[in-house]
Amino acid sequence: AQSVAQPEDQVNVAEGNPLTVKCTYSVSGNPYLFWYVQYPNRGLQFLLKYITGDNLVKGSYGFEAEFNKSQTSFHLKKPSALVSDSALYFCAVRDPLTGGGNKLTFGTGTQLKVEL
Amino acid sequence: DTAVSQTPKYLVTQMGNDKSIKCEQNLGHDTMYWYKQDSKKFLKIMFSYNNKELIINETVPNRFSPKSPDKAHLNLHINSLELGDSAVYFCASSQTRSGASTDTQYFGPGTRLTVL
């Protein structure tokens, strides 16, 4: 079974400061990991994904995420937060060894609030 | 040139009614999905279709029936609506259905269903 946990319901950060949104996962084999962002009353927008290779993945809007196999984590980071980054962030995992299609399992989401 | 579109955006209806939500993607993808996001923002997959073939069918009441007239469309029909069906329903698509696929799922804007 595949699962993902986002331990923080909300993260508050001042504009210009670095931000981190945490994600840990559980899969049988090597995971495929994704980050999505949801702005109010909008759909989910893809930010970045880790499949294989370099543990540091760069994505849209200046976001990056670091895959850490020993800690089973895939934390989302940005060096300098913007007020416009305020949104709901979802981590998702897929176990490629799982049969039955391209099934993503999402975390419970972390609300990021960036304040002036 | 919206990639994944859904109609309607909002749907308010009475208990016991039957309603449909339509989804279309113009990305040329082979696989489409329906997700449900509850009031706590938790996202869970409901169905997945690949080239009109049902691939994923999670534990969903049989009042929910997906219909795929062609690979660019996946509609969701709900019979005998209940209060607990109130949620935001997201359609998504990806290139392939394979569990080993590295493809990203792209989401529509969502349909907010309110059952009174």
Chai-1 contact restraints between the chains, C-beta under 6 A:
chainA,res_idxA,chainB,res_idxB,connection_type,confidence,min_distance_angstrom,max_distance_angstrom,comment,restraint_id
A,G43,B,F107,contact,1.0,0.0,6.0,A-B,restraint_1
A,G43,B,G108,contact,1.0,0.0,6.0,A-B,restraint_2
A,G43,B,P109,contact,1.0,0.0,6.0,A-B,restraint_3
A,G43,B,G110,contact,1.0,0.0,6.0,A-B,restraint_4
A,L44,B,F107,contact,1.0,0.0,6.0,A-B,restraint_5
A,F46,B,T104,contact,1.0,0.0,6.0,A-B,restraint_6
A,I51,B,T102,contact,1.0,0.0,6.0,A-B,restraint_7
A,P96,B,G99,contact,1.0,0.0,6.0,A-B,restraint_8
A,P96,B,A100,contact,1.0,0.0,6.0,A-B,restraint_9
A,T98,B,G99,contact,1.0,0.0,6.0,A-B,restraint_10
A,G99,B,G99,contact,1.0,0.0,6.0,A-B,restraint_11
A,G101,B,S48,contact,1.0,0.0,6.0,A-B,restraint_12
A,G101,B,I55,contact,1.0,0.0,6.0,A-B,restraint_13
A,G101,B,I56,contact,1.0,0.0,6.0,A-B,restraint_14
A,G101,B,R97,contact,1.0,0.0,6.0,A-B,restraint_15
A,N102,B,S94,contact,1.0,0.0,6.0,A-B,restraint_16
A,N102,B,R97,contact,1.0,0.0,6.0,A-B,restraint_17
A,N102,B,S101,contact,1.0,0.0,6.0,A-B,restraint_18
A,K103,B,I45,contact,1.0,0.0,6.0,A-B,restraint_19
A,K103,B,I56,contact,1.0,0.0,6.0,A-B,restraint_20
A,F106,B,L43,contact,1.0,0.0,6.0,A-B,restraint_21
A,T108,B,F42,contact,1.0,0.0,6.0,A-B,restraint_22
A,G109,B,K41,contact,1.0,0.0,6.0,A-B,restraint_23
